[in-house]
Amino acid sequence: MWGGAKARWIAYALGCELLAVVATVTALVSGFGGPVRPVWFAVLVALGVAQAEMSRRIERLRRWMSGQTHINVTSVWYLAGVVLLPPAWVALLAVVLYTHLWVRVWRQVRTRPAHRFVASTAWAMLSCFAASSVLAVLGLHGTPLQTPRGLFALCLAAAVFELVNVGVVAAGIYLYTSQRSAADLIGTWEDNAFELATLCLGGLAVLALVEQPVLVVFVVAPLLLLHRYLLLKQQLQVAAVTDEKTGLLNTAGWHESAVREHARAQRRGAAGDFAVLMIDLDHFKRINDTYGHLTGDDVLAAVAVAISGAVRQGDTVGRFGGEEFVVLLPGIGHADVLAIAERVRVAVGELNVVISTGSGTVRVSGLSVSIGVARHPDAGPTLDDVLRTADAALYRAKEAGRNQVAV
């Protein structure tokens, strides 16, 4: 965390974690919200763990593929806990269910480091605690759910939980990534519709547990189907913007990222300047003609890895088709652009690609790339201006003898 996260995010995350712990301990000591019914706590833990185990493989894939925002189907059990448990105990429910997910799913996912898990746990605790506290203060805990007052309590709990959760998570995403768009911070309309669906299932789970506990099994089946549908949706979204040969963004996916970066640069002025590297693998046709197209595909994949490893973590690498790649470098000065371009050129030149084929082992080395560099706004005010300038610089690099960087 100390090496990879911004100081402002660290302060925010630690503050949320401290607040969650203090609020929970204080409520436990004071008995705020009334006595706990251990059977409800045990039932919700069992249901949450069982549902997580049944969808463990799906959840792991979703975490690998997800961006910043993420629909958490566990909120079904959180909402039930908000209605059935005192504030401190529903916060502890969040700790138990998140810890189980960490042990069984999230710790094996590279996009889910421990510091983000702990922060997410604190945000879930705060959301649950706030919603349950509102019910406790208004005297709505224990209200018969089949009455108008009980229905109001259920809807109020869902609204408070969702609003607090959206607020704390959006703030965390902004402080971690500096993203500003609504889709980045709170998700798309479709994402929020799915979140609403999980809350509705949470309401049905509460009604089932109170009125006829055996009926709660009818909530689990649609929850699992919703989980699987969310995975399919993400897979389709990823496939639509991913180049299948290299795993990089395809032309459409990269261009979408570049458009967003250009819009940010327009808002921020000089602080938002970005650059583009247009990269062409030299003499790639010789590789295809000598070793075949399958070996050529393996070489392209190796070059993609080399380029991705030579740029910064926040840079966006894409494949424009054929042997041409493109890199978006946000928030960068002229000297740093040239340094990264040179690093890419050296990294590809050092590649030694070993490929096993049906007739033996093929070793491909001596690769090189020509790179064209253009920077906004020096190359022009629009994204198309920057791309055309980078493309023109690329052709100058190739005409000058290849294996070099041109501006």
Steps between C-alpha positions, in 0.01 A plus 500: 500500500771747598679461167205470263223726632473878517551660842153654494340159438702345782380771739139452388515120523661499844246756619209284379651190657553676835145639493354156422688335786423774754130512407465122519682463832315793655162360391590156635601640839200731530245255362385760244210374289378243747596139574614267225321180405796266442288269283451774238873574494585130464239446226620800295864391534407148386297628204770748393777240522293237318411739217865611470620140484247410229609798287871502592632431150270761345600761757870439441458550125295814557767646725770428243298680233343786696599863497475739790130471575364158578150371568511312830230234518585448868289810568200264495605372844615842620153647448346207684746561782421870511134420568553205735814596696624792714757731333811343654395147411420576138844666475651179637297306240674705229839415654425127507367482143779717356765297683355179358506649149861609550612155613309309232504741203656844509852434628569301182404796279777742405257795475390450862801582723459479876482875561206536262327203662533652846370836377205332324420313822495827694272662240259206521505521882423873490216453251342224709555687826345821364189328364441298817563807717231697317250223572610485864473877553153507342387199701434292189692187601261215562211665313279234335604502136154425364374837629541836318742611772705182450510551123615859558777374730618252236507762222672754727767247598570419133519869405738594783721197439528575127559874536770462764666217312503692171640807674788336684597277207485783245722716722745213534513441123554869433783527753661179371477571126401868457220384269222758473230356273179371657544159334844462657389610846152355546463265203266512203119508513506129426741434787273685740195314369672173588585638844132586546412143403726362775339730754156380390616143554625611841154629584344170394758315711398702808132428442570131451716474813241674717182343363607159371877433526498199267396730213842670508632220274289652222712815526830315453420359154425836329800650682730239348347557156548876537863440595557284192330756275726775634804287411366443146438874462857579604642234268311647205614852589863390526484299176362802314809712576775236519737385227490120512858445381676724752251558781543876456221744426386491138458814290152576634595440864817708481328785315227511766766540771676767295178697453445503877858612560466778241183623675686504833788692340255760370369556852837509676697713255880462515475261796314251281737478202542152355708332231463217249758247381432337164711183478565278199684166515770515233512236224218295651412355159836320498406321823169382355664393173784317679327334794128515418210706629456304825856582601436857393204515737720378786755770418228766505389377842859518630542852363174603669635375834829686445325827420265468797793434730695802374229762553355635824224328695236756405581504127265335251640262237299387198543320170389679187515188285775326309834576664406847624457590867404825672558633851313777682714685757287728722644789702853493363767750396702502178821357648321215675319406177830457319644298790205258497510468120868414517431250777242330280743486207771343716261251663384366163858484373597281795222246436600141440179317415514119527204320343428127497357374170413160361837483325711619793595821676514836325704785646421852375730787600638817348159668507466876476231765495461844349320748723322825421438744786242778524384703800184695568460791448828548310377274219160673483191555713307185402565131554503443123773764467714315754445162331578636152816668629616183677434300183698748291787481751489120478547512123793738544659249738454221244633711211804593708602135532261349759582395860478859625275760658376802305310804627 
